[in-house]
Amino acid sequence: MPLSPGLRALVALAVAALTALVSLLISGDVQIGLVVLVGAAAATLIAATGENAPAPVPPAPPAAPARGPAISEVIEAIAEPVLMIDANRVVEANPAARALLGQHILGEDVRLAIRHPAAAERLLDPTDQSPAAPIHLVGLGTRDQRWEMRVRTLENGQRIVHLIDRTGSYATERIRVDFVANASHELRTPLASLLGYVETLQDDAGDDPATRQRFLKIMHDEARRMQRLIDDLISLSRIEAEKYRAPADSVALADLVDEVCLELSGAARAADLVTEVEEVPPVRGDRAQLSQLIHNVVGNAMKYGKHGTPVTIALRREGDAMVRLTVTDQGEGIPPEHIPRLTERFYRVDSGRSRSLGGTGLGLAIVKHVVERHRGRIDIASTVGKGTSVSVLLPVQRGA
């Protein structure tokens, strides 16, 4: 039966005392005996204490790293269409991808899931060494949609396909290109006319006073046409530059309508202007831009309305927060398919008639941008054979 730790310590002390006694008898030196006794006793106690000390606790193993979300969960959280392909088959597809390509694409061959030749060529090419190079897909989803496809190969051989909608970027670029082309054309036409008449006047035609006067009038009209176009382009540029800064001035629209009618009093159809102005609170706006808005809308109504018929300018309150300005003519009207595009730059229902009447094709585009900057709304209604009505809703000044 093994001895307990305490009993083993007593036995060790007894042996130490016996050793010290023997040393004393042999050497006859009391000091040496005491030193041997103390040293043996200390060694015995240290040994006994070490046996009773608890064993050191081994360090805890390092905690396992927390597992992140599964790749399928990550794909589900992405708003743009994302697919995972394994052996040319779709194994994962997030809701955006299924909405674009169809709910049936899981498990399908990638060539059936993404029905586009450029995509199939890229995804089925095993020698493809340009994973970061995007592929541009036209017509995927709808005819006008444009997508950018990016492919990334994972360590396990699976591939992630990311589709990015670039339709808006292409539309913006197309608008910019069309705008530059239309502006160049609109400026080139009167400029060519001016140069032609100058060259003619330099020849023998300049000697005839009547011919010279007629040519000079045409040159003057063309120069004024260029001036109006340039002024409208500058105005449009300024309004667009300020579109994110809401105006803060208080403008009395009733007074502004009276000013515009006074300025148009010298026009050919000034007698046809009819105002129906109610008492309305002031609006929050930019006075110069709102004056240009009224000029453009009323000017269009006077150009395209029938002679002798009224052009009505109505101003009334719309609820507690808005004021409605409505300009109505009794002209030929506009076919419904043209109405959504009337506020586009340089869009004309009848290009020849618009140019002959001095239109630049930017009037309603300027009106639209002014309304947007004022946080308002524009509505255009027209009936062929009866006329057109343009309504502009503007927010009133707070506290008015």
C-alpha positions as a printed Julia matrix, in Angstrom:
400×3 Matrix{Float64}:
   0.0    0.0      0.0
   1.68   3.33    -0.95
   2.46   5.86     1.77
   0.6    9.12     1.94
   2.55  12.29     1.11
   2.61  13.43     4.79
   3.94  10.08     6.05
   6.61  10.08     3.36
   7.74  13.53     4.59
   8.09  12.3      8.22
  10.15   9.29     7.15
  12.4   11.59     5.1
  12.96  13.88     8.12
  13.86  10.9     10.29
  16.4    9.71     7.76
  17.84  13.24     7.58
  18.16  13.41    11.4
  19.88   9.98    11.49
  22.3   11.12     8.77
  23.16  14.26    10.74
  23.76  12.18    13.92
  26.1    9.81    12.09
  27.97  12.8     10.64
  28.32  14.26    14.15
  29.71  11.0     15.57
  32.21  10.62    12.75
  33.46  14.18    12.57
  32.83  15.31    16.13
  31.89  18.75    14.77
  28.48  20.0     15.98
  28.23  22.74    13.3
  28.73  20.31    10.42
  26.06  18.08    11.87
  23.57  20.97    12.1
  24.27  22.07     8.53
  23.72  18.54     7.26
  20.48  18.31     9.26
  19.08  21.64     8.0
  20.0   20.94     4.37
  18.48  17.47     4.42
  15.3   18.75     6.05
  14.95  21.54     3.45
  15.49  19.14     0.58
  12.92  16.8      2.03
  10.3   19.55     2.43
  10.89  20.89    -1.12
  10.53  17.41    -2.55
   7.37  16.79    -0.57
   5.91  20.16    -1.64
   6.74  19.48    -5.31
   4.94  16.17    -5.19
   1.84  17.84    -3.8
   1.86  20.77    -6.3
  -0.8   20.51    -8.98
   0.37  19.56   -12.42
   0.69  22.49   -14.83
  -2.4   23.05   -16.98
  -1.58  22.5    -20.66
  -2.39  25.48   -22.93
  -5.8   25.4    -24.53
  -5.76  24.52   -28.22
  -6.34  27.51   -30.51
  -9.99  28.17   -31.26
 -11.12  27.11   -34.7
 -11.73  30.08   -37.02
 -15.37  31.09   -37.32
 -16.91  29.83   -40.53
 -18.11  32.54   -42.85
 -21.36  32.39   -44.77
 -21.58  29.84   -47.54
 -20.9   31.12   -51.04
 -24.53  30.53   -51.96
 -25.58  32.93   -49.17
 -23.13  35.53   -50.44
 -24.49  35.22   -53.97
 -28.07  35.58   -52.7
 -27.17  38.87   -51.03
 -25.87  40.51   -54.24
 -28.37  42.74   -56.02
 -26.95  42.21   -59.52
 -27.29  38.9    -61.42
 -24.66  36.37   -60.28
 -24.31  32.71   -61.27
 -21.93  29.9    -60.26
 -20.96  27.42   -62.97
 -19.48  23.97   -62.46
 -18.6   21.82   -65.49
 -20.5   24.3    -67.7
 -23.69  23.89   -65.69
 -25.36  26.47   -63.48
 -25.2   25.27   -59.88
 -26.11  28.54   -58.13
 -28.06  31.61   -59.26
 -29.25  34.52   -57.13
 -32.77  35.99   -57.46
 -31.61  38.74   -59.84
 -30.1   36.15   -62.2
 -33.23  34.0    -62.1
 -35.41  37.05   -62.76
 -33.3   37.99   -65.78
 -32.66  34.55   -67.27
 -35.58  32.51   -65.94
 -36.31  30.4    -62.87
 -35.39  27.23   -64.78
 -31.66  27.95   -65.23
 -30.44  25.93   -62.2
 -28.84  22.76   -63.49
 -28.95  23.9    -67.12
 -26.04  24.09   -69.53
 -24.66  27.61   -69.44
 -25.3   27.98   -73.19
 -29.02  27.55   -72.56
 -29.03  29.74   -69.45
 -27.28  32.69   -71.11
 -28.43  32.61   -74.71
 -25.8   34.84   -76.21
 -23.03  33.83   -78.64
 -20.34  36.04   -77.07
 -21.13  34.7    -73.58
 -21.09  31.07   -74.74
 -17.78  31.55   -76.55
 -16.18  33.01   -73.44
 -17.59  30.49   -70.96
 -16.81  27.41   -73.05
 -13.23  28.38   -73.94
 -10.87  26.38   -71.66
  -7.85  28.37   -72.83
  -9.28  31.7    -71.73
  -6.54  33.53   -69.82
  -8.23  36.9    -69.34
 -10.67  36.48   -66.43
 -10.89  40.2    -65.75
 -11.73  41.22   -69.32
 -15.46  42.06   -69.57
 -17.73  40.8    -72.34
 -20.43  43.2    -73.56
 -23.8   41.6    -74.23
 -26.5   43.41   -76.23
 -30.12  42.28   -76.14
 -29.9   40.04   -73.07
 -33.22  40.41   -71.23
 -34.81  42.96   -73.56
 -33.75  44.25   -76.95
 -32.45  47.57   -75.63
 -30.64  46.25   -72.56
 -26.84  46.14   -72.48
 -24.91  44.02   -69.99
 -21.29  43.61   -69.02
 -20.3   40.03   -68.13
 -17.3   39.29   -65.91
 -16.05  35.77   -65.14
 -13.78  34.66   -62.27
 -12.45  31.11   -61.77
 -12.26  29.8    -58.17
  -9.61  27.47   -56.77
 -11.91  24.46   -57.05
 -12.47  25.07   -60.76
 -15.93  26.55   -60.41
 -16.58  29.93   -62.01
 -18.51  32.97   -60.87
 -20.38  34.9    -63.58
 -21.29  38.5    -62.71
 -23.68  40.46   -64.97
 -23.66  44.28   -64.66
 -26.44  46.36   -66.23
 -24.88  49.1    -68.38
 -28.11  50.18   -70.1
 -28.22  53.53   -68.31
 -24.6   54.34   -69.17
 -25.14  53.55   -72.83
 -28.35  55.61   -72.89
 -26.53  58.59   -71.36
 -23.72  58.26   -73.87
 -26.19  58.01   -76.74
 -27.96  61.17   -75.56
 -24.63  62.98   -75.39
 -23.61  61.86   -78.88
 -27.02  62.77   -80.32
 -26.91  66.14   -78.61
 -23.49  67.0    -80.05
 -24.56  65.8    -83.51
 -27.83  67.76   -83.43
 -26.2   70.92   -82.08
 -23.54  70.73   -84.78
 -26.19  70.29   -87.46
 -28.35  73.12   -86.15
 -25.36  75.48   -86.15
 -23.93  74.28   -89.45
 -27.15  74.9    -91.42
 -27.48  78.68   -90.79
 -23.72  79.08   -90.98
 -23.62  77.49   -94.43
 -26.47  79.76   -95.49
 -24.62  82.83   -94.26
 -21.43  81.9    -96.05
 -23.33  81.2    -99.26
 -25.05  84.58   -99.28
 -21.83  86.41   -98.41
 -20.11  84.8   -101.4
 -23.07  85.7   -103.62
 -23.0   89.33  -102.49
 -19.3   89.48  -103.26
 -20.13  88.66  -106.88
 -22.32  90.65  -109.22
 -25.48  90.13  -107.12
 -24.24  92.72  -104.68
 -24.62  95.45  -107.26
 -28.42  95.18  -107.35
 -29.89  97.08  -104.34
 -33.09  94.99  -104.15
 -31.19  91.69  -104.32
 -28.64  92.91  -101.8
 -31.39  93.97   -99.38
 -33.17  90.64   -99.69
 -29.94  88.69   -99.1
 -29.02  90.83   -96.12
 -32.42  90.17   -94.54
 -31.96  86.41   -94.97
 -28.44  86.65   -93.5
 -29.8   88.63   -90.57
 -32.5   86.02   -89.9
 -29.98  83.19   -90.06
 -27.63  85.01   -87.71
 -30.48  85.59   -85.26
 -31.37  81.91   -85.51
 -27.8   80.99   -84.57
 -27.9   83.47   -81.71
 -31.12  81.96   -80.33
 -29.67  78.48   -80.55
 -26.46  79.48   -78.77
 -28.44  81.34   -76.09
 -30.61  78.26   -75.52
 -27.55  75.99   -75.33
 -25.96  78.27   -72.74
 -29.21  78.43   -70.75
 -29.56  74.66   -70.8
 -25.97  74.24   -69.64
 -26.47  76.66   -66.74
 -29.71  75.03   -65.62
 -28.14  71.56   -65.71
 -25.17  72.82   -63.68
 -27.57  74.02   -60.96
 -30.04  71.13   -61.09
 -28.97  69.72   -57.68
 -29.19  73.1    -55.93
 -32.8   73.9    -55.17
 -33.69  77.61   -55.55
 -34.62  79.44   -52.38
 -36.02  82.81   -53.55
 -39.67  83.78   -53.22
 -41.28  84.47   -56.6
 -44.75  85.89   -57.2
 -45.89  83.98   -60.29
 -48.85  86.27   -60.95
 -46.53  89.27   -61.34
 -44.19  87.21   -63.5
 -47.04  86.21   -65.84
 -48.0   89.88   -66.25
 -44.37  90.78   -67.07
 -44.1   88.06   -69.71
 -47.39  89.13   -71.34
 -46.13  92.72   -71.44
 -42.87  91.62   -73.06
 -44.85  89.65   -75.68
 -47.19  92.54   -76.39
 -45.3   93.34   -79.56
 -45.69  89.84   -80.97
 -47.99  89.09   -83.87
 -50.47  87.17   -81.74
 -50.33  89.31   -78.6
 -54.05  90.04   -78.92
 -54.82  86.33   -78.57
 -53.33  86.11   -75.06
 -55.94  85.49   -72.36
 -55.0   85.35   -68.69
 -56.98  83.65   -65.92
 -54.88  84.43   -62.86
 -56.13  83.64   -59.37
 -54.54  84.81   -56.14
 -51.85  82.27   -55.32
 -49.02  82.21   -52.77
 -45.46  82.85   -53.94
 -43.43  79.86   -55.09
 -39.91  78.87   -54.15
 -37.87  79.52   -57.28
 -35.35  81.26   -59.49
 -37.05  84.29   -61.04
 -34.97  84.37   -64.25
 -35.46  80.67   -64.94
 -39.19  80.79   -64.22
 -39.51  83.76   -66.57
 -37.75  81.73   -69.27
 -40.09  78.81   -68.57
 -43.19  80.98   -69.07
 -41.7   82.58   -72.19
 -41.0   79.18   -73.75
 -44.38  77.61   -72.97
 -46.39  80.68   -74.02
 -44.18  81.19   -77.07
 -44.83  77.61   -78.24
 -48.57  78.07   -77.81
 -48.47  81.27   -79.86
 -46.4   79.62   -82.61
 -48.42  76.46   -83.01
 -51.93  77.65   -82.12
 -54.28  78.76   -84.88
 -54.37  82.46   -85.63
 -57.33  84.19   -84.1
 -57.84  81.55   -81.4
 -57.06  82.29   -77.75
 -53.88  81.28   -75.96
 -54.97  80.92   -72.34
 -52.59  81.35   -69.4
 -54.22  80.06   -66.21
 -52.72  80.28   -62.74
 -54.37  78.68   -59.73
 -53.58  76.98   -56.47
 -53.26  73.19   -56.41
 -53.92  71.98   -52.87
 -51.91  73.46   -50.03
 -48.41  72.84   -51.34
 -48.45  73.5    -55.09
 -49.33  76.11   -57.7
 -50.41  75.1    -61.21
 -49.56  77.14   -64.3
 -51.43  75.99   -67.44
 -51.0   77.29   -70.99
 -53.56  76.1    -73.54
 -53.73  76.68   -77.29
 -56.27  75.69   -79.94
 -53.87  74.48   -82.59
 -53.56  71.31   -84.62
 -52.62  69.2    -81.61
 -49.9   66.57   -81.24
 -50.27  62.84   -81.99
 -50.0   60.79   -78.77
 -46.86  58.9    -79.86
 -44.86  62.14   -79.89
 -45.87  63.45   -76.45
 -43.39  61.38   -74.35
 -40.48  62.75   -76.4
 -41.44  66.43   -76.57
 -39.01  67.42   -73.8
 -36.03  65.76   -75.49
 -33.4   68.08   -76.89
 -33.9   68.89   -80.58
 -36.95  66.64   -80.84
 -39.5   68.09   -83.23
 -42.87  66.77   -84.38
 -42.5   68.73   -87.65
 -38.89  69.8    -88.22
 -39.62  71.98   -91.24
 -42.41  73.9    -89.59
 -40.47  74.32   -86.36
 -37.46  75.81   -88.13
 -39.6   78.07   -90.28
 -41.19  79.46   -87.1
 -37.8   80.1    -85.53
 -37.8   77.19   -83.08
 -34.47  75.82   -81.82
 -35.78  72.46   -80.62
 -34.63  73.22   -77.06
 -37.59  75.15   -75.63
 -39.39  72.3    -73.86
 -36.08  70.68   -72.87
 -35.24  73.89   -71.01
 -38.73  73.9    -69.45
 -38.27  70.32   -68.24
 -34.9   71.08   -66.62
 -36.23  74.22   -64.95
 -39.16  72.25   -63.54
 -36.83  69.5    -62.28
 -34.59  72.03   -60.57
 -37.65  73.56   -58.87
 -38.77  70.09   -57.7
 -41.97  70.41   -59.71
 -43.75  68.47   -62.44
 -44.69  69.04   -66.06
 -47.73  67.5    -67.78
 -48.5   67.73   -71.5
 -51.91  66.81   -72.89
 -52.97  67.16   -76.49
 -55.81  66.2    -78.82
 -55.26  66.18   -82.56
 -57.4   68.84   -84.16
 -58.25  70.56   -80.86
 -55.06  71.83   -79.29
 -52.43  71.31   -76.6
 -52.26  72.06   -72.9
 -49.0   72.31   -70.93
 -49.27  72.32   -67.12
 -46.46  73.05   -64.71
 -46.78  72.32   -60.98
 -44.43  74.24   -58.65
 -44.08  74.04   -54.86
 -45.12  77.1    -52.86
 -42.71  78.95   -50.62
 -42.75  77.47   -47.12
 -44.58  79.64   -44.66
 -46.51  81.37   -47.45
